[in-house]
Amino acid sequence: MSVLLLAASLCVSFTLGCKDQGKASQKYAADLAAKLAPVLKTDVEQVRRGLPNGAKKVGEMVDTDPGADLVALRKALEVGRASDKDLLVSKVTFFSFADPTGVVLRSEGDPDMLANRSVLATFPDLKKASDPTSGTVEVFGHMQEMRGVRNGQDEQWVLAHPIKAPDNQVKGMLVTGWSLRAYSYRLQTAAKQEMTEVAKRDSLKMTPLLYTFVFKGSKAYAEAVTPDVNVEAIEKLDPVAKTEAGPWSGSVELTGRIYGVAIERVPELAPDAGVAVLVSPI
């Protein structure tokens, strides 16, 4: 066989190998996205179901001047969250009592980064939750004190519900939700567990390399250690456009490695939101 024929043969073999790897990666990615989308849907629904019950319980426990005893207020928040099974297991990253003007008096966790901060200054639409006839109010945006990571872009899903006294007077608002980047860590953990089982099933030598994302509009959010180039790759794909007709999958090359990529909307979070994954067998 001539040198040219040998080179051509090797080139064809390499190309076919890359195509096969791309197809396998794409299948893993599509299957994983299909598993993670219901996880996000369930987590969203838990928060929505539990928040009204939690607000009611907190309202039963706080005095007419909730800010007068912050220790008691924190206890009321803890009991309010524990009183509802959905809130108890929810993946929220902040759980706070804000007075009717929107100033946070106390949060469940420590350190309390939101204390004495106005949520209405950043999310003015939450003022609707200070109306005793209001239900749950939801917004997206960015507040520094709600960040899930120190550096890089982040966004929060924020919900507020009125906290009322027995006479229907509004004592404040129960404010909760999650940082999209902090929530992405929850998806990453679930994805690793899933792919560990897949690796056993398919007799893979190692668990595939994977990254998970939550997207909202044109932005994608991942856990803190995800390379920026991976986030940028998802954003360049335009997840909202790609999923206009339903779940989408394909393959991309990043830093010399072929990844399967899959994107699926989760309208329960928002019409332009969902999950995306990158998967590459090792």
C-alpha positions as CSV (number, residue, x, y, z in Angstrom):
1,M,0.0,0.0,0.0
2,S,1.4,3.4,-1.0
3,V,2.0,6.1,1.6
4,L,-0.9,8.2,0.0
5,L,-3.3,5.3,0.3
6,L,-2.3,4.6,3.9
7,A,-2.8,8.2,4.8
8,A,-6.2,8.3,3.1
9,S,-7.2,5.1,4.9
10,L,-6.2,6.5,8.3
11,C,-8.0,9.7,7.6
12,V,-11.2,7.9,6.7
13,S,-10.9,5.7,9.9
14,F,-10.3,8.8,12.0
15,T,-13.3,10.6,10.5
16,L,-15.6,7.6,11.0
17,G,-14.4,7.2,14.5
18,C,-15.2,10.9,15.3
19,K,-18.6,10.5,13.8
20,D,-19.3,7.4,15.9
21,Q,-18.1,9.2,19.0
22,G,-20.2,12.2,18.2
23,K,-23.3,10.0,17.7
24,A,-22.8,8.2,21.0
25,S,-22.1,11.4,22.8
26,Q,-25.3,12.9,21.3
27,K,-27.4,10.0,22.4
28,Y,-26.0,10.2,26.0
29,A,-26.7,13.9,26.1
30,A,-30.2,13.6,24.8
31,D,-31.1,10.8,27.3
32,L,-29.6,12.8,30.1
33,A,-31.4,16.0,29.3
34,A,-34.7,14.1,29.1
35,K,-34.0,12.9,32.7
36,L,-33.0,16.3,34.1
37,A,-35.9,18.3,32.6
38,P,-38.4,16.6,34.9
39,V,-36.1,17.1,37.9
40,L,-36.2,20.9,37.3
41,K,-40.0,20.8,36.8
42,T,-40.5,18.9,40.0
43,D,-38.3,21.3,42.0
44,V,-40.1,24.3,40.6
45,E,-43.5,22.9,41.5
46,Q,-42.4,22.1,45.1
47,V,-41.5,25.7,45.7
48,R,-44.8,27.0,44.3
49,R,-46.9,24.5,46.2
50,G,-45.1,25.0,49.5
51,L,-44.7,28.8,49.7
52,P,-48.3,29.8,50.5
53,N,-48.4,27.2,53.4
54,G,-45.0,28.4,54.7
55,A,-46.1,32.0,54.6
56,K,-49.3,31.1,56.6
57,K,-47.3,29.3,59.2
58,V,-44.8,32.2,59.6
59,G,-47.7,34.6,59.9
60,E,-49.1,32.6,62.8
61,M,-45.8,32.7,64.7
62,V,-44.6,36.3,64.3
63,D,-45.6,39.3,66.5
64,T,-47.1,42.6,65.3
65,D,-43.5,43.9,65.2
66,P,-41.5,41.0,63.7
67,G,-38.2,42.9,63.7
68,A,-38.2,43.4,67.5
69,D,-37.0,39.8,68.1
70,L,-34.8,38.5,65.3
71,V,-34.1,35.3,67.1
72,A,-37.8,34.5,67.2
73,L,-38.2,35.6,63.6
74,R,-35.5,33.2,62.4
75,K,-37.2,30.4,64.5
76,A,-40.5,31.2,62.8
77,L,-38.8,30.9,59.4
78,E,-37.3,27.5,60.3
79,V,-40.7,26.3,61.6
80,G,-42.5,27.7,58.6
81,R,-40.3,25.9,56.2
82,A,-40.3,22.6,58.1
83,S,-44.1,22.7,58.4
84,D,-44.6,22.0,54.7
85,K,-43.2,18.9,53.1
86,D,-42.5,20.6,49.8
87,L,-40.7,23.5,51.3
88,L,-38.7,21.2,53.6
89,V,-37.1,19.4,50.6
90,S,-37.1,22.3,48.2
91,K,-33.8,23.4,46.7
92,V,-34.2,27.1,47.5
93,T,-31.0,29.0,48.3
94,F,-32.6,31.8,50.3
95,F,-35.6,31.9,52.6
96,S,-36.3,35.3,54.1
97,F,-38.8,37.6,55.9
98,A,-39.1,41.0,54.3
99,D,-41.2,43.8,55.9
100,P,-44.0,45.4,53.8
101,T,-41.5,47.9,52.4
102,G,-39.4,45.1,51.1
103,V,-36.5,45.3,53.6
104,V,-35.3,41.9,54.7
105,L,-35.4,41.6,58.5
106,R,-34.0,38.0,58.8
107,S,-33.2,35.0,56.7
108,E,-33.2,31.3,57.6
109,G,-29.5,30.8,56.9
110,D,-26.3,32.3,58.2
111,P,-24.5,34.4,57.3
112,D,-27.5,36.5,56.4
113,M,-26.4,38.3,53.3
114,L,-29.9,39.7,52.7
115,A,-30.4,41.3,56.2
116,N,-31.3,45.0,55.9
117,R,-31.4,44.9,52.1
118,S,-34.4,45.9,50.1
119,V,-35.6,43.3,47.6
120,L,-37.9,45.9,46.1
121,A,-35.0,48.0,45.1
122,T,-33.9,45.2,42.7
123,F,-37.2,43.6,42.1
124,P,-39.9,46.3,42.2
125,D,-42.6,43.9,40.9
126,L,-42.4,42.0,44.2
127,K,-44.3,44.9,45.8
128,K,-47.5,43.2,44.6
129,A,-46.9,40.6,47.4
130,S,-47.5,43.3,50.1
131,D,-51.1,43.3,49.0
132,P,-53.2,41.0,51.3
133,T,-55.2,39.8,48.3
134,S,-52.1,38.8,46.4
135,G,-50.9,35.3,45.7
136,T,-47.4,34.3,44.9
137,V,-45.4,36.8,42.8
138,E,-42.5,35.7,40.7
139,V,-39.6,37.5,39.0
140,F,-36.2,36.9,37.5
141,G,-33.2,39.2,37.9
142,H,-30.0,39.7,39.7
143,M,-29.3,40.8,43.2
144,Q,-25.8,40.7,44.5
145,E,-26.7,39.3,47.9
146,M,-28.6,36.4,46.3
147,R,-25.7,35.2,44.2
148,G,-24.8,31.5,44.3
149,V,-21.2,32.0,43.2
150,R,-18.6,34.7,43.9
151,N,-17.6,35.5,40.3
152,G,-19.2,35.5,36.9
153,Q,-22.8,36.0,35.7
154,D,-25.7,34.8,37.8
155,E,-29.4,35.2,37.9
156,Q,-32.1,34.4,40.4
157,W,-35.6,33.1,40.3
158,V,-37.4,34.9,43.2
159,L,-40.8,34.3,44.6
160,A,-42.7,36.3,47.3
161,H,-45.9,35.7,49.2
162,P,-47.7,37.9,51.6
163,I,-47.4,37.0,55.3
164,K,-50.7,38.0,57.0
165,A,-52.0,38.3,60.6
166,P,-55.3,36.7,61.6
167,D,-57.0,40.1,60.9
168,N,-55.7,40.0,57.3
169,Q,-53.1,42.7,57.9
170,V,-49.9,42.2,56.0
171,K,-47.0,41.7,58.3
172,G,-44.5,41.2,55.6
173,M,-43.5,38.9,52.7
174,L,-41.9,35.5,52.6
175,V,-39.2,35.7,49.9
176,T,-37.5,32.6,48.5
177,G,-36.1,31.1,45.3
178,W,-32.7,30.1,44.0
179,S,-29.6,31.3,42.2
180,L,-29.6,29.6,38.8
181,R,-25.9,28.9,39.2
182,A,-26.3,27.4,42.7
183,Y,-29.2,25.3,41.3
184,S,-27.1,24.1,38.5
185,Y,-24.9,22.3,41.1
186,R,-28.0,20.3,42.1
187,L,-28.5,19.3,38.4
188,Q,-24.8,18.5,38.1
189,T,-25.0,16.1,41.1
190,A,-28.1,14.4,39.7
191,A,-26.4,14.1,36.3
192,K,-23.3,12.5,37.7
193,Q,-25.4,9.9,39.6
194,E,-27.3,9.1,36.4
195,M,-24.2,8.8,34.2
196,T,-22.4,6.6,36.8
197,E,-25.3,4.1,36.4
198,V,-25.1,4.5,32.6
199,A,-21.4,3.8,32.6
200,K,-22.0,0.5,34.6
201,R,-24.8,-0.4,32.2
202,D,-22.7,0.1,29.1
203,S,-19.5,-1.2,30.5
204,L,-17.6,2.0,30.0
205,K,-14.2,2.2,31.5
206,M,-14.9,5.6,33.0
207,T,-18.0,7.8,33.7
208,P,-18.4,10.3,30.7
209,L,-17.3,13.8,31.2
210,L,-20.3,16.0,31.6
211,Y,-21.5,19.5,32.3
212,T,-25.1,20.7,33.1
213,F,-26.7,24.1,32.6
214,V,-29.8,26.0,33.3
215,F,-30.7,28.5,30.6
216,K,-32.9,31.5,30.8
217,G,-33.4,33.5,27.6
218,S,-30.0,34.0,25.9
219,K,-28.0,33.2,29.0
220,A,-26.7,29.9,30.4
221,Y,-25.7,29.2,34.0
222,A,-23.5,26.4,35.3
223,E,-21.9,25.5,38.6
224,A,-18.8,27.4,39.6
225,V,-16.1,25.1,38.2
226,T,-17.6,24.8,34.7
227,P,-15.2,26.3,32.1
228,D,-16.4,29.6,30.7
229,V,-15.8,28.3,27.2
230,N,-18.5,25.6,27.8
231,V,-21.0,28.2,29.0
232,E,-20.3,30.3,25.9
233,A,-20.7,27.3,23.6
234,I,-24.3,26.7,25.0
235,E,-25.2,30.4,24.6
236,K,-23.9,30.5,21.0
237,L,-26.3,27.7,20.2
238,D,-29.2,29.9,21.2
239,P,-31.1,27.4,23.4
240,V,-34.5,29.2,23.0
241,A,-34.3,29.1,19.2
242,K,-33.0,25.5,19.1
243,T,-35.9,24.3,21.2
244,E,-38.7,26.1,19.4
245,A,-40.1,22.9,18.0
246,G,-39.1,20.7,21.0
247,P,-36.0,19.1,22.5
248,W,-32.8,19.4,20.4
249,S,-29.6,17.5,20.3
250,G,-26.3,17.6,18.3
251,S,-22.6,17.7,18.8
252,V,-19.9,20.3,19.3
253,E,-16.1,20.3,19.5
254,L,-14.6,22.1,22.5
255,T,-10.8,22.2,23.2
256,G,-10.2,19.3,20.9
257,R,-12.9,17.0,22.4
258,I,-16.2,16.0,20.9
259,Y,-19.3,16.6,23.1
260,G,-22.8,15.5,22.6
261,V,-25.1,18.5,23.4
262,A,-28.8,18.4,24.3
263,I,-31.2,21.2,25.2
264,E,-34.7,20.9,26.5
265,R,-37.1,23.6,27.7
266,V,-38.8,23.5,31.1
267,P,-41.7,25.9,30.7
268,E,-42.7,25.3,34.3
269,L,-39.8,27.5,35.3
270,A,-40.3,30.1,32.5
271,P,-41.3,29.9,28.8
272,D,-37.7,30.7,27.8
273,A,-36.0,28.5,30.3
274,G,-34.8,24.9,30.5
275,V,-31.8,22.6,30.8
276,A,-28.8,21.9,28.6
277,V,-26.0,19.3,28.9
278,L,-22.7,18.5,27.4
279,V,-21.5,14.8,27.5
280,S,-18.3,13.2,26.2
281,P,-17.3,9.6,26.9
282,I,-13.7,9.3,28.1
